[in-house]
Amino acid sequence: GHERDAGPELAGHHAFGGDASGAFVQVACTSGLTAMGLRDAIAAAARDTRAASTVALCLLDVERLELGAQRELLDWIELGPPAGLLRAHSLRWIATAHADDASDGFDPALRQTLGGLVLRIPPLRERQASIPDLVEAAAGRFCAAHGERPRRFDADALRVLSEFPWPGNLRELEAVVTQSLAASASDPLTPSDLELDGEAF
């Protein structure tokens, strides 16, 4: 498998889905997903966007779609989505793909159509100086979602997190932050509080 760049969907959300009348819809593309399956996934993800005047539709790992689904998606982008699928006045298409995927399964015409603006988001291992800020932001979201006062990670915990190579990129970092906070009541959290999937990190 290829490593996904860190946080492309977050970049898409901030860049294209942030206005008050707009909605951001995210759909994960998986291998074997047909055009009908993609249509159903988009419809399910977009069911709460009826009042939005603008919808930014972000397709994650678009190169994983079956070739037939990629070609149908190309028609939707160029000619408009199937009737009734999305009722927004304006639809913005965003897609993420693995940066190192030159590749086998990605339809060249779809790649070209989606390539109007290409942003490369460096993997987390190339942005170690950003890790303390990312940890603070993830911890803040977790605590707010659980009605807790903000908690933090001490300098030693941040050092451990900053030195880790993060093969799973931002999602893996966020998983460590949220799972560690869920498993511990400490404030600040120390290296011994860090965990991932029920095991010490």
N, C-alpha and C positions, 0 to 999 in steps of 0.2 A: 504494500500500500504506500501511497504518497503522503507526505506530511502536509497538513493544511496550514496555510498562513494564518496568523492569529487575528481573530476578530473581524473578518470581512463583513459579516452581517451587521456588526455594530457600526462599522464605517458607513455601510449602506443606509442604516437607519438614521444616523445623524446627518448624512449628506442629502438624503432624498425623502425621508419620511417624517420630518420634524415639524411641518406646519400644522396649525391648529385644526384645519379642515381636512387634513390628510390622514391616511392610515398606512401603516407599514405591515405587510403580510409576508411571512417567511414560510417557505416550503422546502423541505429536504428532499432532494432527488436521490433515489437509491437505484442500484443496479436492478434491472428487471422491471422498472416502473414503466408501464405502457402509457400511451397518450391518454387513454380513458382513465387510468389510475392517476395520472398527473392532473387531469381535469377535476377528478373527484377530490384530490388533495387540495387543489387551489380553492375549490368551492367550499370545502370544510374550513380551511384557514381563513377565508374571506367572509364567512357568514355574518360577522359582526361589523362589517364595513359599509353597510347599506347607506348610511348617511354621509359617508365621506365623499368629498368632491374629487379628491385625488387619492389614488392608491399606488403605492410603491410596492411592487411584487418582486421579492428577492428569492431567487431559486438557488439553493445551496448545492454545490457539487453537480452542476448541470451536465457535465460530461459523463456522468454515470447513467443518465437516461438511456433507454434503448434507442437505437438509431432511428427507428420509425417515430418514436415520441419526439426526438430532437427535430426531425423534419416537420412534424405537425406543429411543434412549438414555434419553429421558424415562420410558418404560415400565420400563426396567431400574432406574432410580433409585427409582421409585415402587413397583414390584412385585418387584424383585429381578432380578439378572442372569440370563442364560441358564444352565440347569443345567450344572454342571461347569466353568463359565468361571473362577470364583474360589471357592476352598474355605475362605476365611477365615471365622472366627466373626463378625467385625465388618468391615464395608466402609464406608470413608469416601470420599465423592465430593468431589473438588476440581476446579475448572475455571478456566482462565485465558482471558481475552478481552481484546481491545483496548479500552482505556478510552474511546476516542472513537468506538467503533463502535455506533451507536444501534440498529440497522442492519438493512438489507436482509435478510441471510441468517440472522439469529439468531432462532430460533423463540421467540415471546414466552412460551409456557408453559414451555419449558426454561429460559429466562432467569429467570423467576420462581422456578422450583423450585431452581435453583442459587444464587439470590440471598439465601439465608438469612443469610450473613455475607459482606460485601463488603469487601475490603481494597484500597485504592489504593496502589500502590507507585510513588513518584515516579520519573520518568525520571532517568537519571544526570546529565543537565545541570542538574538542580535539586538535586543532592546532591554538588557538587564537593568539599566538605570531607571527604566519605567516601572519595574516590578513593585517597589514600595507604593507608588501611587495606584497601581492596579489592584494591589491587595487592599488598600484603604477603601477604594471605590467598591470593590466586591463585598467587603465586610460591611460597609455602610448600607448597601442594598439589602444584604441578608438581615441585618439588625432592624432596619426600617420595616421590612416585610414581616418580621416576627414580633414587632412591637417592643423591641429592646432598645435600651440606650446604646449608643455606639460603643463598640469594643475595638481594641486595637491589638496588633502583633508587636512584640518587643523587638529590639534591635537585633538580637541573636536569631529570632525566628525569621525576620526579614533578610538577614544575611544568608540563612539556609535556603530560603526561597529564591533569593537573587542568584545564588551560585548553582542552582539546579538547571540542567539543560532543557527541560520542558519539551520532551518529544510530542506531547499532546497539546502544546501551545496554550492559548488563553483559556480554553475550556478546562484543561487539566489544572491550571493554576486556580481558576474559580472553583473547581471541585474541591481542591485541597482547602481553600479558604472556607467555603460553606460547610464542608464536612467537619472541619476542625472546630468551627464555631458551634455547630450543632452538637458535637460530642463533649464540649468543655464549657464550663461557666467562667473560666479564667478571664481576667482582664488586668494586664495584657496577656495574650497567649504567648507561650514560650516554645522553643523547639520540641519539647516533650509533648506539647499539645497538638502538634501537627499530625494529621492522619489523612489517608486516602483509602477508600473502600474497606474501612474497618481495620486497617493496619497502620502501625506507626509509619510516618513518612520518612 
